[in-house]
């Protein structure tokens, strides 16, 4: 279960519950019975018009649509055997949330993963109707550049991680992915 700051209400808004649902989903990624079930849950949290940004722009990452984000998430989360998220600060606006968080995890090869983020989320009403959680329409992840460049160094051989444009190797995982 995600670790939250005390400032988050015991009765959070639908937007906060949507973000917590996404985090809890990512933390429990490997507990689903099938890849289809895992991606169906993930897909339900995202609006059809999703824009997923990985920042800073110096990473050279494209803005991903919903299908690209789902594939990206499948690839990235498949590299980990566990992931735990800690939320330090969460600020909510009318249809948006800004959040400072970190994640700690373990890769499939046993490499430790510790990253820090600033994230922003924008929301729209769910396709399932007004009684369902809102869906995330814009998701921006500002990554810890220093850590990410060390954990996900760029190489010039095959095996894409970030996108079909940028070819990236995960040094601790090279023997798993090749």
Secondary structure, DSSP 8 states (H G I E B T S, - for coil): --B--TTS-TT--HHHHHHHHHHHHHHTGGGSS-HHHHHHHHHHTEEEEEEEEEESGGG----B-HHHHHHHHHHHHTTEEEEEEEEEEEEE-SSEEEEEEEEEEEETTS-EEEEEEEEEEEEE--TT-TTS--EEEEEEEEE-HHHHHHHS-B-SSS-BSS-SSSBB--GGGHHHH-
